[in-house]
């Protein structure tokens, strides 16, 4: 109840300030509200490339503000922090922009009413989903009626939701209770890197320059999703001793823990030259370019890794508990395109015996990345600014 009180208080203040700023006129402006930088950065790059005559502003969560500031030449402000000046500036931009592009759930949407013709675009931070979210998230059963009503208000603000496939479109329509016409089928912008030879080459070259062993041995990446009880008490589910003893001659192991997990593993020192902790490396898609085998569980990473058509192992060591606490969109066996294991020994056997079916991964990729064809950023911009492009074309005739 205390939590709900402070949420409602925050939203009430947000609404009052937003209403005051609505007196100001709407400008030709795009405001990004960002928790994960990659999708927004690809869209921003396309905006610059196409010379779209709109002002651009970024409102960034602490998790990604450094990455945004390094990569854009646009005003960037801290969002949902204790910085009062940034709080007020952020609300001003939200109240005066034609386009609001978000990449996550943001409670402030339940407290505001945008002016007519303002569009709120949901550019979700994942290309697919194993675990449920939105109205299907099992954990919301324990929330109050007011909280559930707030969630629905937020979802109703999504004028368009960007997807990379019909499979993901169906999930969003169910998770957010949205009609089919709210789905924007342009593909996931951050997957464009997998089709860009120059960018891929630059990323791989830098990664290897910073860590030459990446080019000398095969690379395994362990990228598990987070558990709610592990933010400050993370326990490694892999038996690193066993993996090291069995595979260190030919392989190295990269770790990419969820950004929400703040605990340091301190495994690099113990397994020097074998374990490399890349948890603080911002863009996991960069790492995927040098990875030979992915180990994951309920993460969305496999949906993008499938584009590269490389082997995956699925290690849902707490499957029964996870289904109960969070929920899955389907039977786990139907959702994943690789061998499912329950122990470190099984992981080792999969790798040693090459127990992978790349045809299954091809089918998975075809299903989930239907619209992510290397031009997703371009298609999204052209869709949002279709009238502008049509006008330019007419003037050129």
Rosetta blueprint (number, residue, H / E / L):
1 X L
2 X H
3 X H
4 X H
5 X H
6 X H
7 X H
8 X H
9 X H
10 X H
11 X H
12 X H
13 X H
14 X H
15 X H
16 X H
17 X H
18 X H
19 X H
20 X H
21 X H
22 X L
23 X L
24 X L
25 X L
26 X L
27 X E
28 X E
29 X E
30 X E
31 X E
32 X E
33 X E
34 X E
35 X L
36 X L
37 X H
38 X H
39 X H
40 X H
41 X H
42 X H
43 X H
44 X H
45 X H
46 X H
47 X H
48 X H
49 X H
50 X L
51 X L
52 X L
53 X L
54 X L
55 X E
56 X E
57 X E
58 X E
59 X E
60 X E
61 X L
62 X L
63 X L
64 X L
65 X H
66 X H
67 X H
68 X H
69 X H
70 X H
71 X H
72 X L
73 X L
74 X L
75 X E
76 X E
77 X E
78 X E
79 X L
80 X L
81 X L
82 X L
83 X L
84 X H
85 X H
86 X H
87 X H
88 X H
89 X H
90 X H
91 X H
92 X H
93 X H
94 X H
95 X H
96 X L
97 X E
98 X E
99 X E
100 X E
101 X E
102 X E
103 X L
104 X L
105 X L
106 X L
107 X H
108 X H
109 X H
110 X H
111 X H
112 X L
113 X L
114 X L
115 X L
116 X L
117 X L
118 X L
119 X E
120 X E
121 X E
122 X E
123 X L
124 X L
125 X L
126 X L
127 X L
128 X L
129 X L
130 X L
131 X E
132 X L
133 X L
134 X H
135 X H
136 X H
137 X L
138 X H
139 X H
140 X H
141 X H
142 X H
143 X L
144 X L
145 X H
146 X H
147 X H
148 X H
149 X H
150 X H
151 X H
152 X H
153 X H
154 X H
155 X H
156 X H
157 X L
158 X L
159 X L
160 X E
161 X E
162 X E
163 X L
164 X L
165 X L
166 X H
167 X H
168 X H
169 X H
170 X H
171 X H
172 X H
173 X H
174 X H
175 X H
176 X H
177 X L
178 X L
179 X L
180 X H
181 X H
182 X H
183 X E
184 X E
185 X L
186 X L
187 X L
188 X L
189 X H
190 X H
191 X H
192 X H
193 X H
194 X H
195 X H
196 X L
197 X H
198 X H
199 X H
200 X H
201 X H
202 X H
203 X H
204 X H
205 X H
206 X H
207 X H
208 X H
209 X H
210 X H
211 X L
212 X H
213 X H
214 X H
215 X H
216 X L
217 X L
218 X E
219 X E
220 X E
221 X E
222 X E
223 X L
224 X L
225 X L
226 X L
227 X L
228 X H
229 X H
230 X H
231 X L
232 X L
233 X L
234 X L
235 X L
236 X L
237 X L
238 X L
239 X L
240 X H
241 X H
242 X H
243 X H
244 X H
245 X H
246 X H
247 X H
248 X L
249 X L
250 X L
251 X E
252 X E
253 X E
254 X E
255 X E
256 X L
257 X L
258 X L
259 X L
260 X L
261 X L
262 X L
263 X L
264 X L
265 X L
266 X L
267 X H
268 X H
269 X H
270 X H
271 X L
272 X L
273 X L
274 X L
275 X E
276 X E
277 X E
278 X L
279 X L
280 X L
281 X L
282 X L
283 X L
284 X H
285 X H
286 X H
287 X H
288 X H
289 X L
290 X L
291 X L
292 X L
293 X E
294 X E
295 X E
296 X E
297 X L
298 X L
299 X L
300 X L
301 X H
302 X H
303 X H
304 X H
305 X H
306 X H
307 X H
308 X H
309 X L
310 X L
311 X E
312 X E
313 X E
314 X E
315 X L
316 X L
317 X L
318 X L
319 X H
320 X H
321 X H
322 X H
323 X H
324 X H
325 X H
326 X L
327 X L
328 X E
329 X L
330 X L
331 X L
332 X H
333 X H
334 X H
335 X H
336 X L
337 X L
338 X L
339 X E
340 X E
341 X L
342 X L
343 X L
344 X H
345 X H
346 X H
347 X H
348 X H
349 X H
350 X H
351 X H
352 X H
353 X H
354 X L
355 X L
356 X L
357 X L
358 X H
359 X H
360 X H
361 X H
362 X H
363 X H
364 X H
365 X H
366 X H
367 X H
368 X H
369 X L
370 X L
371 X L
372 X L
373 X L
374 X L
375 X L
376 X H
377 X H
378 X H
379 X H
380 X H
381 X H
382 X H
383 X H
384 X H
385 X L
386 X H
387 X H
388 X H
389 X H
390 X H
391 X H
392 X H
393 X H
394 X H
395 X H
396 X H
397 X L
